[in-house]
Amino acid sequence: MRPLWACLAGLAALAGSPALARDYGQQGAVFAVLEPDFLRTIQAKLTRLEQSGEITRMNEEFARRSEAKVRRPAPVVGVGFAVRPRTWTYDPGMTLDHDVSDTKGNLIAKAGQRVNPLDLVTVRQVMVFIDGDVPEQVEWALGKYTDANAKIIMVKGAPLEAMTRYQRRFYFDQGGFLIGRFGIQAVPAVVEQNGRVMRVSEIPVGIGRR
């Protein structure tokens, strides 16, 4: 093995060797590296958009689309019309995977314990799911239920327009959250408390087409 001083001497010789330290000159065009200020670029673009009126147009279009979505939300997919009566129960009980305490640290329920919200609260209003674009379903719901004893929930239709027309409250199942929770596949459907469970019924009313 060569001694360390010999290796260092060899490296020094290589570094100073004219054969390895050669100037090859300029091989092509050389350009300065330019990095424009990113924030200034954005500000300039926004200024151009504002001066051209594009920002105003974009805001107006956004407002128009938002209003249209509120007036007629996206319909819940996969929901048909009830053609035969169907009834089942939904158990809202759950088994806790962790301890539950109140704001003062007092234990309310232990992990592994099964709890049922219906032991603590009473659902006084029936949930009535309908297709708001089917007049037979709307009239059936309005004739059978009042604002006091039911919430009429659309899976399709224009709830704000219906409220103005009928002077009644209407709701909308955004994203089909409730429909999915209760396993409803067709409307009209009614969900009401029955002791410690919820009873779900699909009820044929009239004939509708999508």
Backbone as JSON, one array per atom type, in Angstrom:
{
  "sequence": "MRPLWACLAGLAALAGSPALARDYGQQGAVFAVLEPDFLRTIQAKLTRLEQSGEITRMNEEFARRSEAKVRRPAPVVGVGFAVRPRTWTYDPGMTLDHDVSDTKGNLIAKAGQRVNPLDLVTVRQVMVFIDGDVPEQVEWALGKYTDANAKIIMVKGAPLEAMTRYQRRFYFDQGGFLIGRFGIQAVPAVVEQNGRVMRVSEIPVGIGRR",
  "N": [[0.85, -1.2, 0.0], [0.56, 2.21, -0.85], [2.12, 4.95, 0.85], [0.4, 7.55, 2.76], [1.38, 10.11, 2.31], [2.4, 9.9, -0.19], [0.14, 9.5, -1.81], [-1.18, 11.95, -1.49], [0.65, 13.64, -2.63], [0.53, 12.79, -5.25], [-2.08, 13.52, -6.0], [-1.86, 16.29, -5.84], [-0.11, 16.74, -7.87], [-1.61, 15.97, -10.09], [-3.64, 17.89, -9.99], [-2.22, 20.19, -10.62], [-1.37, 19.72, -13.15], [-0.75, 20.68, -16.48], [-1.92, 19.35, -18.56], [-4.39, 18.5, -17.67], [-5.72, 20.7, -16.81], [-7.0, 22.48, -18.79], [-8.03, 25.17, -20.92], [-10.88, 25.29, -22.69], [-12.25, 27.16, -24.05], [-15.1, 29.1, -25.34], [-17.95, 27.31, -26.15], [-20.48, 27.74, -27.2], [-23.47, 29.84, -27.39], [-23.86, 31.98, -24.59], [-25.98, 32.61, -21.95], [-27.35, 34.85, -19.54], [-28.56, 33.81, -16.34], [-31.81, 34.2, -15.58], [-34.2, 34.92, -13.12], [-37.27, 35.67, -12.74], [-39.23, 37.61, -10.44], [-41.56, 35.78, -8.72], [-43.92, 36.56, -7.38], [-44.26, 39.11, -8.41], [-44.79, 38.49, -11.04], [-47.26, 37.18, -10.85], [-48.78, 39.29, -9.78], [-48.68, 41.1, -11.9], [-50.1, 39.69, -13.85], [-52.61, 39.51, -12.65], [-53.25, 42.19, -12.57], [-53.51, 42.74, -15.31], [-55.71, 41.1, -15.89], [-57.65, 42.32, -14.33], [-57.82, 44.87, -15.45], [-58.78, 44.25, -17.96], [-61.3, 43.42, -17.39], [-61.78, 40.8, -16.94], [-61.6, 39.54, -14.43], [-63.87, 40.5, -13.11], [-65.82, 39.35, -14.75], [-65.3, 36.61, -14.26], [-65.9, 36.45, -11.52], [-68.63, 37.03, -11.55], [-69.57, 34.86, -13.04], [-68.9, 32.75, -11.35], [-70.56, 33.37, -9.16], [-73.04, 33.08, -10.38], [-73.06, 30.33, -11.03], [-72.87, 29.24, -8.47], [-75.27, 30.11, -7.29], [-77.09, 28.79, -8.94], [-76.52, 26.17, -8.27], [-77.34, 26.1, -5.64], [-80.04, 26.6, -5.9], [-80.87, 24.43, -7.45], [-79.7, 21.67, -6.51], [-77.21, 19.09, -7.16], [-78.63, 16.07, -8.25], [-79.32, 13.17, -6.21], [-77.64, 10.26, -6.93], [-78.55, 7.0, -8.2], [-81.02, 6.48, -7.05], [-84.24, 5.22, -7.31], [-87.73, 4.89, -8.27], [-90.25, 4.0, -5.97], [-91.79, 0.95, -6.38], [-92.97, -1.09, -5.1], [-94.11, -1.87, -1.79], [-91.75, -1.63, 0.85], [-90.13, -2.43, 3.83], [-87.93, -1.91, 6.59], [-85.6, -2.0, 9.36], [-83.4, 0.34, 10.93], [-80.6, 0.33, 12.91], [-79.2, 2.59, 15.02], [-77.27, 2.24, 16.91], [-73.92, 1.91, 18.28], [-70.6, 0.61, 18.79], [-68.2, 1.77, 20.95], [-64.87, 2.78, 20.24], [-63.14, 4.04, 21.86], [-62.71, 5.75, 25.02], [-65.22, 8.03, 26.15], [-65.53, 11.3, 27.23], [-66.86, 14.11, 29.11], [-66.68, 17.75, 28.86], [-65.49, 18.39, 31.24], [-63.98, 16.29, 31.87], [-65.22, 14.11, 32.95], [-66.1, 10.71, 32.83], [-68.14, 9.43, 30.32], [-68.82, 7.27, 28.69], [-67.37, 4.03, 28.22], [-64.63, 2.6, 26.34], [-65.47, 0.03, 24.07], [-68.0, -0.22, 24.96], [-71.44, -0.45, 24.06], [-73.49, 1.93, 22.62], [-76.56, 3.72, 22.18], [-77.95, 6.31, 20.45], [-80.69, 6.81, 20.52], [-81.49, 6.19, 23.02], [-81.11, 8.41, 24.43], [-82.15, 10.61, 23.09], [-85.16, 11.73, 21.43], [-86.55, 11.27, 18.3], [-88.64, 13.35, 16.94], [-89.72, 14.28, 14.58], [-90.76, 13.0, 11.47], [-88.84, 11.77, 8.73], [-89.18, 12.45, 5.4], [-88.57, 11.33, 2.29], [-88.41, 12.43, -1.02], [-88.82, 12.72, -4.63], [-88.44, 15.75, -5.92], [-89.13, 16.58, -8.45], [-91.28, 15.2, -9.26], [-94.6, 15.65, -9.39], [-96.69, 14.12, -8.18], [-95.47, 12.92, -5.98], [-94.64, 15.11, -4.46], [-97.11, 16.36, -3.85], [-98.33, 14.27, -2.45], [-96.66, 14.1, -0.16], [-96.98, 16.68, 0.96], [-99.7, 16.64, 1.5], [-99.95, 14.65, 3.4], [-98.2, 15.14, 5.5], [-97.12, 17.62, 7.91], [-95.29, 20.7, 8.58], [-94.71, 20.6, 11.24], [-94.67, 17.91, 12.02], [-92.95, 16.58, 10.31], [-90.01, 16.41, 8.2], [-89.56, 17.28, 4.96], [-87.66, 15.92, 2.54], [-85.79, 16.37, -0.3], [-84.48, 14.37, -2.99], [-83.98, 15.02, -5.44], [-84.57, 17.88, -7.46], [-85.85, 21.28, -6.98], [-85.52, 22.83, -4.18], [-85.75, 25.51, -3.08], [-87.39, 26.83, -4.9], [-89.69, 25.27, -4.59], [-90.33, 25.89, -1.94], [-91.08, 28.56, -2.16], [-93.29, 28.31, -3.81], [-95.09, 26.55, -2.48], [-95.1, 27.47, 0.1], [-93.94, 26.09, 2.22], [-91.53, 24.27, 4.17], [-88.67, 22.82, 2.69], [-86.13, 20.37, 2.35], [-82.83, 19.21, 1.32], [-81.09, 16.29, 0.41], [-77.99, 16.49, 0.44], [-75.48, 15.15, -1.51], [-76.44, 12.64, -0.98], [-76.18, 11.65, 1.62], [-77.94, 10.91, 3.81], [-79.68, 9.12, 2.52], [-77.9, 7.1, 1.85], [-77.08, 6.34, 4.41], [-79.38, 5.21, 5.59], [-79.93, 3.23, 3.78], [-81.72, 3.53, 1.67], [-83.27, 2.94, -1.43], [-85.22, 3.7, -3.17], [-87.77, 6.17, -3.8], [-91.03, 7.55, -2.95], [-89.86, 7.61, 0.46], [-89.99, 6.86, 3.92], [-88.79, 7.68, 7.11], [-88.86, 6.9, 10.46], [-88.87, 7.04, 14.06], [-88.87, 4.06, 15.96], [-89.12, 2.95, 18.8], [-86.06, 1.79, 19.92], [-84.89, 1.76, 17.48], [-84.8, 2.86, 14.01], [-87.47, 2.98, 11.79], [-87.7, 2.21, 8.42], [-89.36, 2.91, 5.43], [-90.25, 2.25, 2.12], [-92.49, 3.65, -0.08], [-94.8, 3.14, -2.56], [-95.95, 5.65, -4.76], [-97.92, 7.02, -7.12], [-96.72, 7.32, -10.54], [-93.6, 7.84, -11.92], [-91.11, 9.28, -14.1], [-87.69, 9.33, -14.99]],
  "CA": [[0.0, 0.0, 0.0], [1.32, 3.45, -0.91], [1.93, 5.8, 2.04], [-0.54, 8.64, 2.58], [2.03, 11.31, 1.74], [2.59, 9.68, -1.62], [-1.17, 9.74, -2.45], [-1.45, 13.39, -1.5], [1.56, 14.24, -3.62], [0.03, 12.45, -6.57], [-3.25, 14.37, -6.26], [-1.38, 17.65, -6.08], [0.5, 16.76, -9.2], [-2.69, 15.94, -11.07], [-4.34, 19.17, -9.97], [-1.41, 21.23, -11.24], [-0.9, 19.28, -14.46], [-1.29, 21.47, -17.59], [-2.7, 18.51, -19.46], [-5.73, 18.31, -17.12], [-6.3, 22.01, -16.52], [-6.95, 23.13, -20.1], [-9.11, 26.1, -21.25], [-11.48, 24.88, -23.96], [-12.89, 28.29, -24.69], [-16.57, 29.14, -25.37], [-18.44, 26.35, -27.12], [-21.79, 28.14, -27.7], [-23.99, 31.08, -26.83], [-23.99, 31.99, -23.13], [-27.04, 33.52, -21.53], [-27.44, 35.07, -18.1], [-29.67, 33.12, -15.69], [-32.78, 35.18, -15.1], [-35.27, 34.35, -12.29], [-38.23, 36.76, -12.46], [-39.93, 37.56, -9.16], [-42.8, 35.04, -8.93], [-45.04, 37.36, -6.9], [-44.47, 40.21, -9.35], [-45.42, 37.9, -12.23], [-48.67, 36.97, -10.52], [-49.41, 40.6, -9.64], [-48.83, 41.68, -13.24], [-51.18, 38.98, -14.53], [-53.87, 39.92, -12.03], [-53.53, 43.56, -13.01], [-54.01, 42.66, -16.68], [-57.06, 40.53, -15.85], [-58.56, 43.31, -13.76], [-57.99, 45.96, -16.42], [-59.57, 43.76, -19.09], [-62.64, 43.07, -16.92], [-61.89, 39.35, -16.86], [-61.85, 39.15, -13.04], [-65.28, 40.76, -12.86], [-66.59, 38.31, -15.45], [-65.11, 35.35, -13.55], [-66.66, 36.51, -10.27], [-70.05, 36.95, -11.88], [-69.84, 33.48, -13.47], [-68.85, 31.93, -10.14], [-71.77, 33.65, -8.4], [-74.17, 32.49, -11.12], [-73.02, 28.88, -10.86], [-73.16, 28.93, -7.07], [-76.7, 30.31, -7.08], [-77.8, 27.72, -9.65], [-76.32, 24.93, -7.52], [-78.17, 26.19, -4.44], [-81.45, 26.5, -6.31], [-81.09, 23.06, -7.92], [-78.51, 20.87, -6.2], [-77.0, 17.88, -7.96], [-79.51, 14.99, -7.76], [-78.7, 11.99, -5.61], [-77.6, 9.2, -7.94], [-78.86, 5.64, -7.79], [-82.31, 6.38, -6.35], [-85.33, 5.03, -8.26], [-89.08, 5.11, -7.77], [-90.79, 2.85, -5.26], [-92.84, 0.24, -7.13], [-93.61, -2.03, -4.18], [-93.8, -1.49, -0.41], [-90.59, -2.29, 1.44], [-89.89, -1.87, 5.17], [-86.87, -2.53, 7.38], [-85.2, -1.16, 10.5], [-82.02, 0.8, 10.99], [-80.15, 0.44, 14.3], [-78.14, 3.6, 15.09], [-76.33, 1.91, 17.97], [-72.53, 1.73, 17.87], [-69.66, 0.19, 19.82], [-67.15, 2.78, 21.02], [-63.49, 2.28, 20.18], [-62.35, 4.82, 22.82], [-63.49, 6.34, 26.09], [-65.83, 9.33, 25.85], [-65.66, 12.11, 28.44], [-67.42, 15.43, 28.87], [-65.68, 18.82, 28.85], [-64.83, 18.44, 32.55], [-63.19, 15.08, 32.06], [-66.01, 13.03, 33.55], [-66.31, 9.62, 31.89], [-69.53, 9.22, 29.9], [-68.93, 5.88, 28.22], [-66.06, 3.39, 28.1], [-64.32, 1.91, 25.1], [-66.05, -1.3, 24.02], [-69.41, -0.14, 25.37], [-72.36, -0.17, 22.97], [-74.39, 3.02, 22.97], [-77.6, 3.99, 21.21], [-78.41, 7.69, 20.62], [-82.13, 6.86, 20.78], [-81.71, 6.06, 24.46], [-80.94, 9.75, 25.01], [-82.97, 11.6, 22.38], [-86.34, 11.25, 20.71], [-86.72, 11.89, 16.99], [-90.07, 13.65, 16.91], [-90.16, 14.54, 13.21], [-90.54, 11.96, 10.46], [-88.08, 12.2, 7.55], [-89.89, 12.01, 4.2], [-87.71, 11.53, 1.13], [-89.18, 12.44, -2.27], [-88.26, 13.32, -5.83], [-89.14, 17.01, -6.05], [-89.56, 16.82, -9.82], [-92.47, 14.38, -9.51], [-95.7, 16.32, -8.69], [-97.45, 13.2, -7.33], [-94.74, 12.71, -4.72], [-94.7, 16.37, -3.7], [-98.48, 16.53, -3.34], [-98.54, 13.24, -1.43], [-95.95, 14.47, 1.06], [-97.61, 17.86, 1.54], [-101.03, 16.3, 2.0], [-99.9, 13.69, 4.5], [-97.35, 15.61, 6.6], [-97.02, 19.05, 8.15], [-93.96, 21.13, 9.0], [-94.52, 20.27, 12.64], [-94.41, 16.49, 12.29], [-92.07, 15.94, 9.33], [-89.1, 17.14, 7.33], [-89.65, 16.77, 3.59], [-86.28, 15.98, 2.03], [-85.7, 16.01, -1.71], [-83.27, 13.75, -3.52], [-83.88, 15.65, -6.75], [-85.53, 18.96, -7.56], [-85.46, 22.64, -6.63], [-86.17, 23.09, -2.88], [-86.09, 26.92, -2.87], [-88.56, 27.11, -5.73], [-90.83, 24.61, -3.96], [-90.7, 26.64, -0.73], [-91.8, 29.76, -2.59], [-94.56, 27.92, -4.41], [-96.01, 25.9, -1.54], [-95.01, 28.1, 1.42], [-93.56, 25.04, 3.15], [-90.09, 24.04, 4.2], [-88.13, 21.64, 2.02], [-84.7, 20.15, 2.56], [-82.22, 18.43, 0.24], [-80.08, 15.35, 0.9], [-76.78, 16.78, -0.32], [-74.55, 14.04, -1.63], [-77.07, 11.37, -0.64], [-75.67, 11.16, 2.91], [-78.99, 10.23, 4.57], [-80.13, 7.99, 1.72], [-76.9, 6.04, 2.02], [-77.06, 5.88, 5.82], [-80.54, 4.36, 5.87], [-80.04, 2.17, 2.79], [-82.89, 3.77, 0.82], [-82.99, 2.75, -2.85], [-86.31, 4.25, -3.96], [-88.63, 7.15, -3.12], [-90.97, 8.11, -1.61], [-89.43, 6.78, 1.59], [-90.27, 7.51, 5.2], [-87.96, 7.19, 8.22], [-89.4, 7.36, 11.74], [-88.39, 6.29, 15.21], [-89.7, 2.97, 16.47], [-88.39, 2.47, 19.98], [-84.62, 1.98, 19.89], [-84.44, 1.68, 16.09], [-85.54, 3.7, 13.07], [-88.17, 2.19, 10.79], [-87.58, 2.8, 7.08], [-90.37, 2.36, 4.53], [-90.39, 2.76, 0.76], [-93.93, 3.62, -0.32], [-95.15, 3.5, -3.95], [-96.9, 6.75, -4.92], [-97.96, 7.48, -8.5], [-95.73, 6.8, -11.49], [-92.73, 8.92, -12.4], [-90.04, 8.89, -15.02], [-86.5, 10.17, -14.9]],
  "C": [[0.87, 1.24, 0.0], [1.08, 4.28, 0.33], [1.04, 6.99, 1.71], [0.1, 9.85, 1.92], [2.22, 11.16, 0.25], [1.28, 9.92, -2.38], [-1.47, 11.21, -2.57], [-0.59, 14.08, -2.54], [1.07, 13.97, -5.03], [-1.17, 13.3, -6.95], [-2.84, 15.79, -6.56], [-0.79, 17.77, -7.46], [-0.56, 16.78, -10.29], [-3.4, 17.29, -11.17], [-3.57, 20.25, -10.69], [-0.95, 20.87, -12.63], [-1.54, 20.1, -15.57], [-2.16, 20.65, -18.5], [-4.13, 18.35, -18.99], [-6.43, 19.62, -16.83], [-6.25, 22.87, -17.78], [-8.17, 24.03, -20.31], [-9.65, 25.75, -22.63], [-12.23, 26.01, -24.66], [-14.41, 28.22, -24.63], [-17.09, 28.25, -26.49], [-19.79, 26.74, -27.72], [-22.22, 29.45, -27.07], [-24.17, 30.95, -25.32], [-25.03, 33.03, -22.76], [-27.02, 33.67, -20.01], [-28.67, 34.35, -17.56], [-30.59, 34.16, -15.08], [-33.88, 34.47, -14.32], [-36.24, 35.47, -11.93], [-38.93, 36.54, -11.13], [-41.31, 36.93, -9.38], [-44.01, 35.87, -8.52], [-45.33, 38.53, -7.85], [-45.15, 39.71, -10.62], [-46.91, 37.71, -12.02], [-49.41, 38.3, -10.44], [-49.66, 41.24, -10.99], [-49.98, 41.02, -13.99], [-52.53, 39.37, -13.97], [-54.26, 41.33, -12.47], [-54.1, 43.57, -14.43], [-55.45, 42.13, -16.72], [-58.07, 41.54, -15.33], [-58.85, 44.42, -14.76], [-58.85, 45.52, -17.6], [-61.0, 43.4, -18.7], [-62.84, 41.57, -16.75], [-62.19, 38.89, -15.44], [-63.32, 39.37, -12.69], [-66.16, 39.69, -13.51], [-66.5, 36.97, -14.74], [-65.89, 35.31, -12.25], [-68.15, 36.37, -10.51], [-70.43, 35.52, -12.29], [-69.84, 32.53, -12.28], [-70.11, 32.12, -9.31], [-72.99, 33.01, -9.06], [-74.22, 30.98, -10.92], [-73.37, 28.47, -9.43], [-74.65, 29.06, -6.77], [-77.51, 29.19, -7.73], [-77.69, 26.41, -8.88], [-77.16, 24.91, -6.25], [-79.63, 25.99, -4.8], [-81.8, 25.09, -6.79], [-79.82, 22.26, -7.69], [-78.4, 19.65, -7.11], [-77.86, 16.75, -7.41], [-78.72, 13.83, -7.16], [-78.77, 10.85, -6.63], [-78.01, 7.86, -7.34], [-80.16, 5.46, -7.04], [-83.42, 6.28, -7.39], [-86.67, 5.37, -7.64], [-89.59, 3.84, -7.11], [-91.93, 2.22, -6.06], [-93.54, -0.81, -6.28], [-93.24, -1.62, -2.76], [-92.61, -2.3, 0.11], [-90.29, -1.63, 2.77], [-88.77, -2.64, 5.87], [-86.5, -1.57, 8.51], [-83.72, -0.81, 10.4], [-81.65, 1.01, 12.46], [-79.0, 1.44, 14.37], [-77.11, 3.32, 16.17], [-74.93, 1.67, 17.43], [-71.69, 1.31, 19.07], [-68.48, 1.15, 19.82], [-65.77, 2.14, 20.96], [-62.57, 3.09, 21.1], [-63.28, 5.37, 23.9], [-64.03, 7.71, 25.65], [-66.05, 10.07, 27.16], [-66.29, 13.45, 28.1], [-66.31, 16.48, 28.97], [-64.93, 18.96, 30.17], [-64.02, 17.2, 32.85], [-63.93, 13.93, 32.71], [-66.32, 11.97, 32.49], [-67.8, 9.43, 31.61], [-69.74, 7.78, 29.47], [-67.52, 5.33, 28.0], [-65.89, 2.75, 26.73], [-64.86, 0.48, 25.16], [-67.52, -1.33, 24.42], [-70.27, 0.18, 24.15], [-73.37, 0.88, 23.42], [-75.38, 3.23, 21.83], [-78.12, 5.41, 21.44], [-79.89, 7.79, 20.96], [-82.47, 6.6, 22.24], [-81.68, 7.43, 25.13], [-81.82, 10.81, 24.37], [-84.15, 10.93, 21.72], [-86.45, 12.01, 19.4], [-88.2, 12.13, 16.77], [-90.59, 13.88, 15.49], [-89.81, 13.37, 12.29], [-89.71, 12.56, 9.33], [-88.75, 11.6, 6.32], [-89.03, 12.35, 2.99], [-88.54, 11.43, -0.16], [-88.32, 12.95, -3.42], [-89.06, 14.59, -6.08], [-89.59, 17.34, -7.45], [-90.78, 15.99, -10.2], [-93.64, 14.97, -8.73], [-96.47, 15.39, -7.76], [-96.77, 12.99, -5.98], [-94.78, 13.96, -3.84], [-96.07, 16.55, -3.07], [-98.8, 15.5, -2.26], [-97.89, 13.63, -0.1], [-96.6, 15.67, 1.75], [-98.97, 17.55, 2.13], [-101.01, 15.43, 3.23], [-99.15, 14.22, 5.73], [-97.35, 17.13, 6.7], [-95.58, 19.4, 8.53], [-93.67, 20.7, 10.44], [-94.13, 18.81, 12.85], [-93.47, 15.82, 11.29], [-91.14, 16.92, 8.66], [-89.19, 16.5, 5.95], [-88.3, 17.01, 2.92], [-86.25, 15.51, 0.58], [-84.4, 15.28, -2.02], [-83.02, 14.27, -4.94], [-84.91, 16.77, -6.8], [-84.96, 20.29, -7.13], [-86.16, 23.03, -5.32], [-86.57, 24.54, -2.66], [-87.32, 27.31, -3.68], [-89.82, 26.5, -5.12], [-91.28, 25.35, -2.71], [-91.49, 27.89, -1.09], [-93.2, 29.4, -3.09], [-95.56, 27.41, -3.38], [-96.01, 26.52, -0.14], [-94.8, 27.04, 2.52], [-92.06, 24.87, 3.12], [-89.73, 22.75, 3.46], [-86.63, 21.57, 2.28], [-84.16, 19.33, 1.38], [-81.12, 17.56, 0.82], [-78.81, 15.5, 0.07], [-75.84, 15.57, -0.32], [-75.13, 12.69, -1.27], [-76.6, 10.79, 0.68], [-76.71, 10.36, 3.67], [-79.51, 8.99, 3.83], [-79.18, 6.81, 1.9], [-76.9, 5.47, 3.42], [-78.19, 4.9, 6.1], [-80.73, 3.24, 4.84], [-81.24, 2.31, 1.87], [-82.48, 3.67, -0.65], [-84.06, 3.37, -3.75], [-87.13, 5.22, -3.12], [-90.03, 7.12, -3.73], [-90.51, 7.08, -0.57], [-89.64, 7.58, 2.87], [-89.4, 6.85, 6.28], [-88.52, 7.77, 9.51], [-88.91, 6.47, 12.87], [-89.4, 5.24, 15.62], [-88.95, 2.35, 17.64], [-86.91, 2.81, 19.88], [-84.03, 1.84, 18.49], [-85.24, 2.67, 15.25], [-86.19, 2.77, 12.04], [-88.14, 2.92, 9.46], [-88.57, 2.12, 6.16], [-90.3, 3.04, 3.17], [-91.84, 2.56, 0.35], [-94.24, 4.03, -1.75], [-96.22, 4.6, -3.98], [-96.84, 7.21, -6.36], [-96.92, 6.81, -9.37], [-94.91, 7.97, -11.99], [-91.69, 8.37, -13.35], [-88.89, 9.85, -14.85], [-86.13, 10.64, -16.3]]
}
